[in-house]
Every structure is written in C-alpha cells, then in structure tokens.
C-alpha cells in the first residue's frame, strides 16, 4: 500500500507541475502580445479557439483580460 501511495504522489506531482507550466503559457496569450510566445503555443491556441469556439479567448474582451491579472 505504501508503494501505491508514493506512485500516486509522484503522478500527481508531475501532473500539477505540468499544469503549473502550461496554464500560464496558454492563458498568458490572452493578455500579452503574440510575438512573445513560441509558434507552437500560438498555433495551439488558434486550434483550440477554432475547434471549441471559445469566443472569450478569440475576441479577448477587456473584462476577460483583467481576470488574468496582467
């Protein structure tokens, strides 16, 4: 049981670390200029907005940009 808990802790740590790195890079594109980010992330955001129709990320209304605290 102890080994299972340690494995679960490791998996959760890797997951949370990944989210802590990826989320600011993806969400930062709402408030910061495109040229700061690598083309891969810009393409990923473009694909996401087209695929899922997320108008908040695409149109960037002022209230939405303020939510990210930039």
Phi and psi restraints in degrees (range 20) as a CNS / XPLOR table:
assign (resid 1 and name C) (resid 2 and name N)
       (resid 2 and name CA) (resid 2 and name C) 1.0 -64.3 20.0 2
assign (resid 2 and name N) (resid 2 and name CA)
       (resid 2 and name C) (resid 3 and name N) 1.0 -37.6 20.0 2
assign (resid 2 and name C) (resid 3 and name N)
       (resid 3 and name CA) (resid 3 and name C) 1.0 -68.0 20.0 2
assign (resid 3 and name N) (resid 3 and name CA)
       (resid 3 and name C) (resid 4 and name N) 1.0 -37.1 20.0 2
assign (resid 3 and name C) (resid 4 and name N)
       (resid 4 and name CA) (resid 4 and name C) 1.0 -64.4 20.0 2
assign (resid 4 and name N) (resid 4 and name CA)
       (resid 4 and name C) (resid 5 and name N) 1.0 -41.9 20.0 2
assign (resid 4 and name C) (resid 5 and name N)
       (resid 5 and name CA) (resid 5 and name C) 1.0 -65.2 20.0 2
assign (resid 5 and name N) (resid 5 and name CA)
       (resid 5 and name C) (resid 6 and name N) 1.0 -40.7 20.0 2
assign (resid 5 and name C) (resid 6 and name N)
       (resid 6 and name CA) (resid 6 and name C) 1.0 -66.8 20.0 2
assign (resid 6 and name N) (resid 6 and name CA)
       (resid 6 and name C) (resid 7 and name N) 1.0 -38.1 20.0 2
assign (resid 6 and name C) (resid 7 and name N)
       (resid 7 and name CA) (resid 7 and name C) 1.0 -65.3 20.0 2
assign (resid 7 and name N) (resid 7 and name CA)
       (resid 7 and name C) (resid 8 and name N) 1.0 -42.7 20.0 2
assign (resid 7 and name C) (resid 8 and name N)
       (resid 8 and name CA) (resid 8 and name C) 1.0 -63.1 20.0 2
assign (resid 8 and name N) (resid 8 and name CA)
       (resid 8 and name C) (resid 9 and name N) 1.0 -41.7 20.0 2
assign (resid 8 and name C) (resid 9 and name N)
       (resid 9 and name CA) (resid 9 and name C) 1.0 -60.8 20.0 2
assign (resid 9 and name N) (resid 9 and name CA)
       (resid 9 and name C) (resid 10 and name N) 1.0 -41.9 20.0 2
assign (resid 9 and name C) (resid 10 and name N)
       (resid 10 and name CA) (resid 10 and name C) 1.0 -64.5 20.0 2
assign (resid 10 and name N) (resid 10 and name CA)
       (resid 10 and name C) (resid 11 and name N) 1.0 -45.3 20.0 2
assign (resid 10 and name C) (resid 11 and name N)
       (resid 11 and name CA) (resid 11 and name C) 1.0 -61.7 20.0 2
assign (resid 11 and name N) (resid 11 and name CA)
       (resid 11 and name C) (resid 12 and name N) 1.0 -43.0 20.0 2
assign (resid 11 and name C) (resid 12 and name N)
       (resid 12 and name CA) (resid 12 and name C) 1.0 -65.4 20.0 2
assign (resid 12 and name N) (resid 12 and name CA)
       (resid 12 and name C) (resid 13 and name N) 1.0 -39.5 20.0 2
assign (resid 12 and name C) (resid 13 and name N)
       (resid 13 and name CA) (resid 13 and name C) 1.0 -61.6 20.0 2
assign (resid 13 and name N) (resid 13 and name CA)
       (resid 13 and name C) (resid 14 and name N) 1.0 -45.2 20.0 2
assign (resid 13 and name C) (resid 14 and name N)
       (resid 14 and name CA) (resid 14 and name C) 1.0 -64.2 20.0 2
assign (resid 14 and name N) (resid 14 and name CA)
       (resid 14 and name C) (resid 15 and name N) 1.0 -42.7 20.0 2
assign (resid 14 and name C) (resid 15 and name N)
       (resid 15 and name CA) (resid 15 and name C) 1.0 -61.3 20.0 2
assign (resid 15 and name N) (resid 15 and name CA)
       (resid 15 and name C) (resid 16 and name N) 1.0 -49.4 20.0 2
assign (resid 15 and name C) (resid 16 and name N)
       (resid 16 and name CA) (resid 16 and name C) 1.0 -67.0 20.0 2
assign (resid 16 and name N) (resid 16 and name CA)
       (resid 16 and name C) (resid 17 and name N) 1.0 -34.9 20.0 2
assign (resid 16 and name C) (resid 17 and name N)
       (resid 17 and name CA) (resid 17 and name C) 1.0 -64.6 20.0 2
assign (resid 17 and name N) (resid 17 and name CA)
       (resid 17 and name C) (resid 18 and name N) 1.0 -42.5 20.0 2
assign (resid 17 and name C) (resid 18 and name N)
       (resid 18 and name CA) (resid 18 and name C) 1.0 -62.6 20.0 2
assign (resid 18 and name N) (resid 18 and name CA)
       (resid 18 and name C) (resid 19 and name N) 1.0 -44.5 20.0 2
assign (resid 18 and name C) (resid 19 and name N)
       (resid 19 and name CA) (resid 19 and name C) 1.0 -64.2 20.0 2
assign (resid 19 and name N) (resid 19 and name CA)
       (resid 19 and name C) (resid 20 and name N) 1.0 -39.1 20.0 2
assign (resid 19 and name C) (resid 20 and name N)
       (resid 20 and name CA) (resid 20 and name C) 1.0 -65.4 20.0 2
assign (resid 20 and name N) (resid 20 and name CA)
       (resid 20 and name C) (resid 21 and name N) 1.0 -24.5 20.0 2
assign (resid 20 and name C) (resid 21 and name N)
       (resid 21 and name CA) (resid 21 and name C) 1.0 -91.5 20.0 2
assign (resid 21 and name N) (resid 21 and name CA)
       (resid 21 and name C) (resid 22 and name N) 1.0 -44.9 20.0 2
assign (resid 21 and name C) (resid 22 and name N)
       (resid 22 and name CA) (resid 22 and name C) 1.0 -75.6 20.0 2
assign (resid 22 and name N) (resid 22 and name CA)
       (resid 22 and name C) (resid 23 and name N) 1.0 -40.8 20.0 2
assign (resid 22 and name C) (resid 23 and name N)
       (resid 23 and name CA) (resid 23 and name C) 1.0 -59.5 20.0 2
assign (resid 23 and name N) (resid 23 and name CA)
       (resid 23 and name C) (resid 24 and name N) 1.0 -47.6 20.0 2
assign (resid 23 and name C) (resid 24 and name N)
       (resid 24 and name CA) (resid 24 and name C) 1.0 -65.4 20.0 2
assign (resid 24 and name N) (resid 24 and name CA)
       (resid 24 and name C) (resid 25 and name N) 1.0 -33.0 20.0 2
assign (resid 24 and name C) (resid 25 and name N)
       (resid 25 and name CA) (resid 25 and name C) 1.0 -69.2 20.0 2
assign (resid 25 and name N) (resid 25 and name CA)
       (resid 25 and name C) (resid 26 and name N) 1.0 -36.6 20.0 2
assign (resid 25 and name C) (resid 26 and name N)
       (resid 26 and name CA) (resid 26 and name C) 1.0 -77.9 20.0 2
assign (resid 26 and name N) (resid 26 and name CA)
       (resid 26 and name C) (resid 27 and name N) 1.0 -49.0 20.0 2
assign (resid 26 and name C) (resid 27 and name N)
       (resid 27 and name CA) (resid 27 and name C) 1.0 -74.4 20.0 2
assign (resid 27 and name N) (resid 27 and name CA)
       (resid 27 and name C) (resid 28 and name N) 1.0 -23.8 20.0 2
assign (resid 27 and name C) (resid 28 and name N)
       (resid 28 and name CA) (resid 28 and name C) 1.0 -64.7 20.0 2
assign (resid 28 and name N) (resid 28 and name CA)
       (resid 28 and name C) (resid 29 and name N) 1.0 -21.4 20.0 2
assign (resid 28 and name C) (resid 29 and name N)
       (resid 29 and name CA) (resid 29 and name C) 1.0 -69.1 20.0 2
assign (resid 29 and name N) (resid 29 and name CA)
       (resid 29 and name C) (resid 30 and name N) 1.0 -14.9 20.0 2
assign (resid 29 and name C) (resid 30 and name N)
       (resid 30 and name CA) (resid 30 and name C) 1.0 -70.9 20.0 2
assign (resid 30 and name N) (resid 30 and name CA)
       (resid 30 and name C) (resid 31 and name N) 1.0 -37.8 20.0 2
assign (resid 30 and name C) (resid 31 and name N)
       (resid 31 and name CA) (resid 31 and name C) 1.0 -107.9 20.0 2
assign (resid 31 and name N) (resid 31 and name CA)
       (resid 31 and name C) (resid 32 and name N) 1.0 -20.6 20.0 2
assign (resid 31 and name C) (resid 32 and name N)
       (resid 32 and name CA) (resid 32 and name C) 1.0 -105.9 20.0 2
assign (resid 32 and name N) (resid 32 and name CA)
       (resid 32 and name C) (resid 33 and name N) 1.0 159.1 20.0 2
assign (resid 32 and name C) (resid 33 and name N)
       (resid 33 and name CA) (resid 33 and name C) 1.0 -65.6 20.0 2
assign (resid 33 and name N) (resid 33 and name CA)
       (resid 33 and name C) (resid 34 and name N) 1.0 153.0 20.0 2
assign (resid 33 and name C) (resid 34 and name N)
       (resid 34 and name CA) (resid 34 and name C) 1.0 -63.1 20.0 2
assign (resid 34 and name N) (resid 34 and name CA)
       (resid 34 and name C) (resid 35 and name N) 1.0 -35.5 20.0 2
assign (resid 34 and name C) (resid 35 and name N)
       (resid 35 and name CA) (resid 35 and name C) 1.0 -67.1 20.0 2
assign (resid 35 and name N) (resid 35 and name CA)
       (resid 35 and name C) (resid 36 and name N) 1.0 -11.1 20.0 2
assign (resid 35 and name C) (resid 36 and name N)
       (resid 36 and name CA) (resid 36 and name C) 1.0 -76.1 20.0 2
assign (resid 36 and name N) (resid 36 and name CA)
       (resid 36 and name C) (resid 37 and name N) 1.0 -28.6 20.0 2
assign (resid 36 and name C) (resid 37 and name N)
       (resid 37 and name CA) (resid 37 and name C) 1.0 -97.6 20.0 2
assign (resid 37 and name N) (resid 37 and name CA)
       (resid 37 and name C) (resid 38 and name N) 1.0 150.6 20.0 2
assign (resid 37 and name C) (resid 38 and name N)
       (resid 38 and name CA) (resid 38 and name C) 1.0 -65.4 20.0 2
assign (resid 38 and name N) (resid 38 and name CA)
       (resid 38 and name C) (resid 39 and name N) 1.0 150.1 20.0 2
assign (resid 38 and name C) (resid 39 and name N)
       (resid 39 and name CA) (resid 39 and name C) 1.0 -56.2 20.0 2
assign (resid 39 and name N) (resid 39 and name CA)
       (resid 39 and name C) (resid 40 and name N) 1.0 -31.9 20.0 2
assign (resid 39 and name C) (resid 40 and name N)
       (resid 40 and name CA) (resid 40 and name C) 1.0 -60.1 20.0 2
assign (resid 40 and name N) (resid 40 and name CA)
       (resid 40 and name C) (resid 41 and name N) 1.0 -43.8 20.0 2
assign (resid 40 and name C) (resid 41 and name N)
       (resid 41 and name CA) (resid 41 and name C) 1.0 -70.4 20.0 2
assign (resid 41 and name N) (resid 41 and name CA)
       (resid 41 and name C) (resid 42 and name N) 1.0 -36.6 20.0 2
assign (resid 41 and name C) (resid 42 and name N)
       (resid 42 and name CA) (resid 42 and name C) 1.0 -65.5 20.0 2
assign (resid 42 and name N) (resid 42 and name CA)
       (resid 42 and name C) (resid 43 and name N) 1.0 -42.4 20.0 2
assign (resid 42 and name C) (resid 43 and name N)
       (resid 43 and name CA) (resid 43 and name C) 1.0 -64.5 20.0 2
assign (resid 43 and name N) (resid 43 and name CA)
       (resid 43 and name C) (resid 44 and name N) 1.0 -38.1 20.0 2
assign (resid 43 and name C) (resid 44 and name N)
       (resid 44 and name CA) (resid 44 and name C) 1.0 -63.0 20.0 2
assign (resid 44 and name N) (resid 44 and name CA)
       (resid 44 and name C) (resid 45 and name N) 1.0 -42.9 20.0 2
assign (resid 44 and name C) (resid 45 and name N)
       (resid 45 and name CA) (resid 45 and name C) 1.0 -65.4 20.0 2
assign (resid 45 and name N) (resid 45 and name CA)
       (resid 45 and name C) (resid 46 and name N) 1.0 -40.5 20.0 2
assign (resid 45 and name C) (resid 46 and name N)
       (resid 46 and name CA) (resid 46 and name C) 1.0 -63.5 20.0 2
assign (resid 46 and name N) (resid 46 and name CA)
       (resid 46 and name C) (resid 47 and name N) 1.0 -42.8 20.0 2
assign (resid 46 and name C) (resid 47 and name N)
       (resid 47 and name CA) (resid 47 and name C) 1.0 -62.4 20.0 2
assign (resid 47 and name N) (resid 47 and name CA)
       (resid 47 and name C) (resid 48 and name N) 1.0 -44.2 20.0 2
assign (resid 47 and name C) (resid 48 and name N)
       (resid 48 and name CA) (resid 48 and name C) 1.0 -60.4 20.0 2
assign (resid 48 and name N) (resid 48 and name CA)
       (resid 48 and name C) (resid 49 and name N) 1.0 -46.5 20.0 2
assign (resid 48 and name C) (resid 49 and name N)
       (resid 49 and name CA) (resid 49 and name C) 1.0 -67.3 20.0 2
assign (resid 49 and name N) (resid 49 and name CA)
       (resid 49 and name C) (resid 50 and name N) 1.0 -34.6 20.0 2
assign (resid 49 and name C) (resid 50 and name N)
       (resid 50 and name CA) (resid 50 and name C) 1.0 -74.3 20.0 2
assign (resid 50 and name N) (resid 50 and name CA)
       (resid 50 and name C) (resid 51 and name N) 1.0 -41.0 20.0 2
assign (resid 50 and name C) (resid 51 and name N)
       (resid 51 and name CA) (resid 51 and name C) 1.0 -68.9 20.0 2
assign (resid 51 and name N) (resid 51 and name CA)
       (resid 51 and name C) (resid 52 and name N) 1.0 -43.5 20.0 2
assign (resid 51 and name C) (resid 52 and name N)
       (resid 52 and name CA) (resid 52 and name C) 1.0 -106.8 20.0 2
assign (resid 52 and name N) (resid 52 and name CA)
       (resid 52 and name C) (resid 53 and name N) 1.0 -2.9 20.0 2
assign (resid 52 and name C) (resid 53 and name N)
       (resid 53 and name CA) (resid 53 and name C) 1.0 63.2 20.0 2
assign (resid 53 and name N) (resid 53 and name CA)
       (resid 53 and name C) (resid 54 and name N) 1.0 37.2 20.0 2
assign (resid 53 and name C) (resid 54 and name N)
       (resid 54 and name CA) (resid 54 and name C) 1.0 -79.4 20.0 2
assign (resid 54 and name N) (resid 54 and name CA)
       (resid 54 and name C) (resid 55 and name N) 1.0 94.9 20.0 2
assign (resid 54 and name C) (resid 55 and name N)
       (resid 55 and name CA) (resid 55 and name C) 1.0 -70.8 20.0 2
assign (resid 55 and name N) (resid 55 and name CA)
       (resid 55 and name C) (resid 56 and name N) 1.0 -24.7 20.0 2
assign (resid 55 and name C) (resid 56 and name N)
       (resid 56 and name CA) (resid 56 and name C) 1.0 -66.1 20.0 2
assign (resid 56 and name N) (resid 56 and name CA)
       (resid 56 and name C) (resid 57 and name N) 1.0 -41.0 20.0 2
assign (resid 56 and name C) (resid 57 and name N)
       (resid 57 and name CA) (resid 57 and name C) 1.0 -73.7 20.0 2
assign (resid 57 and name N) (resid 57 and name CA)
       (resid 57 and name C) (resid 58 and name N) 1.0 -34.5 20.0 2
assign (resid 57 and name C) (resid 58 and name N)
       (resid 58 and name CA) (resid 58 and name C) 1.0 -75.6 20.0 2
assign (resid 58 and name N) (resid 58 and name CA)
       (resid 58 and name C) (resid 59 and name N) 1.0 -47.4 20.0 2
assign (resid 58 and name C) (resid 59 and name N)
       (resid 59 and name CA) (resid 59 and name C) 1.0 -87.1 20.0 2
assign (resid 59 and name N) (resid 59 and name CA)
       (resid 59 and name C) (resid 60 and name N) 1.0 -20.8 20.0 2
assign (resid 59 and name C) (resid 60 and name N)
       (resid 60 and name CA) (resid 60 and name C) 1.0 51.4 20.0 2
assign (resid 60 and name N) (resid 60 and name CA)
       (resid 60 and name C) (resid 61 and name N) 1.0 63.1 20.0 2
assign (resid 60 and name C) (resid 61 and name N)
       (resid 61 and name CA) (resid 61 and name C) 1.0 -64.9 20.0 2
assign (resid 61 and name N) (resid 61 and name CA)
       (resid 61 and name C) (resid 62 and name N) 1.0 153.8 20.0 2
assign (resid 61 and name C) (resid 62 and name N)
       (resid 62 and name CA) (resid 62 and name C) 1.0 -58.2 20.0 2
assign (resid 62 and name N) (resid 62 and name CA)
       (resid 62 and name C) (resid 63 and name N) 1.0 -41.5 20.0 2
assign (resid 62 and name C) (resid 63 and name N)
       (resid 63 and name CA) (resid 63 and name C) 1.0 -63.6 20.0 2
assign (resid 63 and name N) (resid 63 and name CA)
       (resid 63 and name C) (resid 64 and name N) 1.0 -32.3 20.0 2
assign (resid 63 and name C) (resid 64 and name N)
       (resid 64 and name CA) (resid 64 and name C) 1.0 -72.7 20.0 2
assign (resid 64 and name N) (resid 64 and name CA)
       (resid 64 and name C) (resid 65 and name N) 1.0 -38.4 20.0 2
assign (resid 64 and name C) (resid 65 and name N)
       (resid 65 and name CA) (resid 65 and name C) 1.0 -65.3 20.0 2
assign (resid 65 and name N) (resid 65 and name CA)
       (resid 65 and name C) (resid 66 and name N) 1.0 -38.6 20.0 2
assign (resid 65 and name C) (resid 66 and name N)
       (resid 66 and name CA) (resid 66 and name C) 1.0 -65.5 20.0 2
assign (resid 66 and name N) (resid 66 and name CA)
       (resid 66 and name C) (resid 67 and name N) 1.0 -30.5 20.0 2
assign (resid 66 and name C) (resid 67 and name N)
       (resid 67 and name CA) (resid 67 and name C) 1.0 -60.8 20.0 2
assign (resid 67 and name N) (resid 67 and name CA)
       (resid 67 and name C) (resid 68 and name N) 1.0 -27.0 20.0 2
assign (resid 67 and name C) (resid 68 and name N)
       (resid 68 and name CA) (resid 68 and name C) 1.0 -83.9 20.0 2
assign (resid 68 and name N) (resid 68 and name CA)
       (resid 68 and name C) (resid 69 and name N) 1.0 -7.3 20.0 2
assign (resid 68 and name C) (resid 69 and name N)
       (resid 69 and name CA) (resid 69 and name C) 1.0 72.1 20.0 2
assign (resid 69 and name N) (resid 69 and name CA)
       (resid 69 and name C) (resid 70 and name N) 1.0 27.3 20.0 2
